[in-house]
Amino acid sequence: MEAQYSYLPIESTGFFSKIAVEYVQQHEGLSPFYQHSVSIEGIQAAIQARQQTINHRQLLYDVLVEQSAGLSLTTLQQNNLQAILSENT
């Protein structure tokens, strides 16, 4: 069975605010308020820019461990806390 789909323009959904629609449509008046366009290339550029920022993962982890010292964390919570140290989190 072949899947069928159709394109539905964002403005015709009635779900998004005017500013959200204008952002997706890349209206020039909004360009001073964002750095990366709404496109695959823009998402890739945003990821690359984010990877260049300094992260204080260890500090965040240490503070959260200290704050949760009196709590009984589940294995999932402990794993999530440990994941903060990963560059991909």
Protein Blocks (a to p, Z undefined) as FASTA:
>chain_A
ZZddddddfklnomacfklmmmmnopaklmmmpfbdcdfklmmmmmmmmmmpccdfklmm
mmmmmmmmmpccdfklmmmmmmmmpmkZZ
